[in-house]
């Protein structure tokens, strides 16, 4: 799963975690997931677990510090893309 596929999976998983009726394509890559979209800490963990499952990137690739630094959907896509290559 590369590039656009990772972004589509991340958008889909975030839209599901938010449960606000926002279409995946409408989610902005550069908005803060917590402050702008209201993603709770628990839902962020659930989102990351789901997107890791969807992309085949083990959640164990990320430390708690890594997860805390992922503030935007773009941060998540970049991290998944980087670790997808490593996990193969």
N, C-alpha and C positions, 0 to 999 in steps of 0.2 A: 504494500500500500504506500504510494508516494504522493507528495505534494498536495494536489487538489483533493485526493481521496482522504488524506489526513484532515485537511481543513473541513471537508464535508462531514466527516465523522464527528469532529470536534463541535461543529455548529449544531449538528443533530442532537448530540448528547447534552450540550448546554441548553438547548431549547427545551429538551425534556426535563432537565434538572430544574430549570426556572419555573416551568409550568405556568407561564404568564400568557400563553397564546401567541407568543412571538414566533414567526416563521424562522427557521434556521438561516435562510438567506438574508433576513433583516438584521441579524446580529452583527454588530460592528467589531472588527478585530482589535481596535485600539481602545475600547471602553473598558474601564475597570469592572470586573465581574462582580465584586462585592459592593462598591460604592454606587455604580451606575445601574447594575442589574439586580442588586439586592440578593446575590447568592450568599447563603449562609455558609459557615465553616463546614457544617455537616454535609450540606449539599455540594460543596466544593469537593469534598472527599468522594462522595458518591459519583459526581460528575467525572472526576479523574479516574476512578475505578472503571466506570462505564466506557470512557473514551480509550483507556488503555486496553480493555477487553476488545473493543471494536477495531482497534488498529494493530493489535498483536504486540504492543510494546508493554513489557512487564512493568507493573506499577512499582516493583522493587528497584527499577532504574532511578527512581526519584527519592531523595531524602526529604525529610520534613522541611528543611530549609529550601530545597528546590521548589517544593509545592507553595511555600509562602511567597517566594519570589514571582510566581506565576500570577500576575495581577490581571492580565488581559487574555482574551481568547487567542490573540496573536502570539503571546508568550507561550501558551499551551501548544499551539501548532508548531512553533519553532522547536520547543523542547521535544515533542513527540517525533518530529522529523529527524532531529539529531540523534535521538536514542533508538529510533527504528532501525537505522543503519547498524548501530552497535549491537542490537539484540539479535541480529541475524546470524 
